[in-house]
Amino acid sequence: MLTSILIIAFSLVLFAYWFRASCRLLLRNHAEEAVAANDRFRFPEVQAMLKTGQELGPLHGLLNQDFQILTYLRLHAANLEAGSFEDHLLILDYRLMRWYFRITSWAVPSQARGALSEMATVVAVLAHKMVAQAGV
């Protein structure tokens, strides 16, 4: 019984490590491509405000608006595919970072700022992929 619990716990820790490493690698590989600012989204503005020490609550709201627009377009645009496995990993990473932000925003603001930064990068990468796929 104890052995089974240890194996499950160890497997969960390894899965979490794999997930975070994969997301960071995806973001690092695609971040250079997604540098171009897009007028339709607010994530470039959020990324700039994160460096100035702006209050985090409104920035979180702006990122959530961008993410909702992206997910709506992904679901309802006729010429866009459902997304690759990488896209699904990034979407899950965004959602987990949103929870992490909510937990750390009152306790550890520096960690919350890092979570918002990663969320902004995820939105930037997904927006770039969507624009490239749509051929705009």
C-alpha positions in Angstrom: 0.0 0.0 0.0 2.7 2.5 1.0 4.7 1.5 -2.1 1.8 2.2 -4.4 1.3 5.6 -2.8 5.0 6.5 -3.2 5.0 5.4 -6.8 1.9 7.5 -7.6 3.3 10.5 -5.8 6.7 10.2 -7.6 4.9 9.8 -10.9 2.9 12.9 -10.3 6.0 14.9 -9.4 7.7 13.7 -12.6 4.6 14.6 -14.7 4.5 18.1 -13.2 8.2 18.5 -13.9 7.8 17.3 -17.5 4.8 19.6 -18.0 6.6 22.8 -16.7 9.8 22.0 -18.7 7.8 21.4 -21.8 5.9 24.6 -21.5 9.0 26.6 -20.8 10.7 25.1 -23.8 7.7 25.8 -26.1 7.6 29.4 -24.9 11.3 29.9 -25.3 11.2 28.5 -28.8 8.2 30.5 -30.0 8.8 33.7 -28.0 11.2 35.1 -30.6 8.6 34.7 -33.3 5.8 36.3 -31.3 7.7 39.5 -30.6 5.8 41.5 -33.2 3.1 43.5 -31.5 -0.5 43.2 -32.6 -3.0 46.1 -32.4 -5.9 43.8 -31.7 -4.6 42.5 -28.4 -3.4 44.1 -25.2 -0.6 41.6 -24.3 2.3 43.9 -25.5 1.0 46.6 -23.3 0.7 44.2 -20.4 4.3 43.0 -20.9 5.5 46.6 -20.9 3.5 47.5 -17.8 4.8 44.5 -15.9 8.3 45.9 -16.1 7.2 49.3 -14.7 5.7 47.9 -11.5 2.1 48.5 -12.4 -0.7 47.1 -10.2 -1.4 43.5 -11.2 -5.2 43.2 -11.0 -6.0 45.3 -14.1 -3.2 43.6 -16.0 -4.7 40.2 -15.2 -8.0 41.4 -16.5 -6.5 42.6 -19.8 -4.8 39.2 -20.3 -8.0 37.3 -19.6 -9.8 39.4 -22.2 -7.1 38.6 -24.8 -7.2 34.9 -23.8 -11.0 34.8 -24.1 -10.8 36.4 -27.5 -8.2 33.9 -28.7 -10.2 30.9 -27.4 -13.4 32.2 -28.9 -11.7 32.6 -32.3 -10.1 29.2 -32.1 -13.5 27.6 -31.5 -15.6 29.6 -34.0 -13.3 30.6 -36.8 -13.9 28.4 -39.9 -10.4 28.5 -41.3 -8.6 27.8 -38.1 -7.8 24.3 -36.9 -8.5 23.1 -33.4 -4.9 23.4 -32.5 -1.9 21.2 -32.1 -0.8 19.3 -29.0 1.6 22.2 -28.3 -1.3 24.7 -28.4 -3.3 22.6 -25.9 -0.3 22.4 -23.6 0.0 26.2 -23.7 -3.7 26.7 -23.1 -3.5 24.4 -20.1 -0.3 26.3 -18.9 -2.2 29.6 -19.1 -5.1 28.2 -17.1 -2.7 26.8 -14.4 -0.8 30.1 -14.3 -4.1 31.9 -13.8 -4.8 29.8 -10.7 -1.2 30.3 -9.6 -1.6 34.1 -10.0 -4.8 34.0 -7.9 -3.0 32.1 -5.1 0.2 34.2 -5.1 -1.2 37.7 -5.8 -1.9 38.4 -2.2 0.9 36.3 -0.6 3.9 36.7 -2.9 3.5 39.6 -5.5 6.8 38.9 -7.2 5.7 35.3 -8.0 2.4 36.7 -9.2 4.2 39.1 -11.5 6.1 36.1 -12.9 2.9 34.2 -13.5 1.4 37.2 -15.4 4.6 37.5 -17.5 4.3 33.8 -18.5 0.6 34.3 -19.2 1.3 37.2 -21.5 4.0 35.2 -23.3 1.5 32.3 -23.8 -1.1 34.7 -25.2 1.6 36.2 -27.5 2.6 32.8 -28.8 -1.0 31.7 -29.4 -1.9 34.9 -31.1 1.1 34.7 -33.4 0.3 31.1 -34.3 -3.3 32.0 -35.0 -2.3 34.9 -37.2 0.2 32.8 -39.1 -2.3 30.0 -39.5 -5.0 32.4 -40.8 -2.5 34.0 -43.2 -3.2 37.5 -42.1 
